[in-house]
């Protein structure tokens, strides 16, 4: 990895850690999700980065992919498990970090941190994702909790936020061996017992896939923004609401989905409605791994 690239990864991770920690400090019962998301996204820019994806603020049985709507009135309630997942990029090099909050002591939140630490501790060249997954699953079992088995961590690359290799949360048959300078995001999702998530009908996050002809002028404009302004990284309808009306956005997104010009990310819910906690760090693989998303 070139020195300049490494420094950009480090800068993105440092910014991301600062923003996650600042967001956690303002998270409490009564906080509105829209205020939290907009604070975090604006803070990323103020510190010299750009959002790598819309801030995810997923509550209780929602594991991921919930970002507030432009007119969201949702407030955090006492006892909610709030997962804050934030991505920052510097020239396309991404830091990805998540942490969970609860106004009360919560075993799932505590376990997510411990499981993540255990997984990160074994990272080095030659380790397989399967071995990381086995540590995540084993440490969770030791703590009396389970994992979401159909969610994984992932590789990171320039302007690639979900790349290879996948980093499972359970032991599997992956034979890939991590290479020096691989960049990975490890993110255990912790619940009461091993289980799964399913897609919900809530879709606020989308991503450019390819140029396709569409009838609406606004749809063509939105597709160009997704391609050029957001560098083909995920965007939210909330970001579009700064320039387009909600009606136009809904119609345009529908057209773009129908022709396969964009893909959408429905919010992911626990199949049994049980609460989920999450923790995540970005790690550069070395004999002594570099955790870019650890704050100062």
Buried (B, 14 or more C-beta within 10 A) or exposed (E): BEEEBBEBBBBBBBBBBBBBBBBBEEBEEEBBBBEBBBBBBEBBEEBEBBBBBBBBBBBBBBBBBBBBBBEBEBEBEEEBBBBBBBBBBBBBBBBBBBBBBBBEEBBBBBBBBBBBEBBBEEBEBEBBBBBBBBBBBBBBEEBEBBBBBBBBBBBBBBBBBBBEBBBBBBBBEBEBEBEEBBBBBBBBBBBBEBBBBEEBEBBBBBBBBEEBEBEBEBBBBBBEBBBEEBBBBBBBBBBBBEEBEEEBBEBBBEBBBEBEBBBBBBBBBBEEEBBBBBBBBBBBBBEEBBBBBBBE
